[in-house]
Amino acid sequence: MLHSVLVMGILRIVSGLIELTAAILILLFNDLRSAMLINAILAIVGPIILIVTMSAGLIGLAGDLSIGKILLIVIGVAFILAGTLS
């Protein structure tokens, strides 16, 4: 389980660095079109990081949780993605 927590933490750090880099690029370009393009890329990266992070956590918990609970978590993540992408 410790390995899963490490992976989840590293992924969140990487996600934060991507967000900070995007913010710096938006400020450097100082152009609305470029800012919208960078924002669109972030809209794709965010859900990917979420899915990978949740997958790492679920793999770590797979032995401790029943199949029903894992299924409920997967459905919850699907709802989050559906809500953010629509």
C-alpha positions as CSV (number, residue, x, y, z in Angstrom):
1,M,0.0,0.0,0.0
2,L,2.9,2.4,0.7
3,H,4.0,2.1,-3.0
4,S,0.5,3.2,-4.1
5,V,0.6,6.2,-1.8
6,L,4.0,7.2,-3.1
7,V,2.8,6.9,-6.7
8,M,-0.3,8.9,-5.9
9,G,1.7,11.6,-4.2
10,I,4.2,11.9,-7.1
11,L,1.4,12.1,-9.6
12,R,-0.2,15.0,-7.7
13,I,3.2,16.8,-7.6
14,V,3.6,16.3,-11.3
15,S,0.0,17.6,-11.8
16,G,0.8,20.7,-9.8
17,L,4.0,21.3,-11.7
18,I,2.0,21.0,-15.0
19,E,-0.5,23.6,-13.7
20,L,2.2,26.0,-12.5
21,T,4.0,25.7,-15.9
22,A,0.7,26.4,-17.7
23,A,0.1,29.4,-15.6
24,I,3.6,30.8,-16.3
25,L,3.2,30.1,-20.0
26,I,-0.2,31.9,-20.0
27,L,1.5,34.9,-18.4
28,L,4.5,34.8,-20.7
29,F,2.5,34.6,-23.9
30,N,0.1,37.3,-22.7
31,D,-2.3,36.3,-25.5
32,L,-5.9,35.3,-25.1
33,R,-5.8,32.7,-27.9
34,S,-2.7,31.0,-26.4
35,A,-4.2,31.1,-23.0
36,M,-7.3,29.3,-24.3
37,L,-5.2,26.7,-26.0
38,I,-3.1,26.1,-22.8
39,N,-6.4,25.9,-20.8
40,A,-7.8,23.3,-23.2
41,I,-4.7,21.2,-22.9
42,L,-5.0,21.4,-19.1
43,A,-8.7,20.2,-19.4
44,I,-7.4,17.0,-21.0
45,V,-4.4,16.5,-18.6
46,G,-6.5,16.9,-15.4
47,P,-8.9,13.9,-15.9
48,I,-6.0,11.7,-17.1
49,I,-4.1,12.4,-13.9
50,L,-7.3,11.8,-11.9
51,I,-7.8,8.4,-13.6
52,V,-4.2,7.3,-13.1
53,T,-4.1,8.4,-9.5
54,M,-7.4,6.7,-8.6
55,S,-6.2,3.6,-10.4
56,A,-3.0,3.5,-8.3
57,G,-5.1,3.9,-5.2
58,L,-7.5,1.2,-6.2
59,I,-4.7,-1.2,-7.0
60,G,-3.3,-0.6,-3.5
61,L,-6.7,-1.2,-1.9
62,A,-7.7,-4.1,-4.1
63,G,-7.0,-6.7,-1.4
64,D,-8.8,-4.7,1.3
65,L,-12.0,-3.9,-0.5
66,S,-14.8,-6.0,-1.8
67,I,-15.6,-6.0,-5.5
68,G,-18.8,-4.1,-4.8
69,K,-17.0,-1.2,-3.1
70,I,-14.4,-1.0,-5.8
71,L,-17.2,-0.8,-8.4
72,L,-18.9,2.0,-6.4
73,I,-15.6,3.9,-6.4
74,V,-15.2,3.4,-10.2
75,I,-18.7,4.6,-10.7
76,G,-18.0,7.7,-8.6
77,V,-14.9,8.6,-10.6
78,A,-17.0,8.1,-13.8
79,F,-19.6,10.6,-12.4
80,I,-16.8,13.1,-11.6
81,L,-15.4,12.8,-15.1
82,A,-18.8,13.1,-16.7
83,G,-19.5,16.2,-14.6
84,T,-16.3,17.9,-15.5
85,L,-16.3,17.0,-19.2
86,S,-19.8,18.0,-20.0
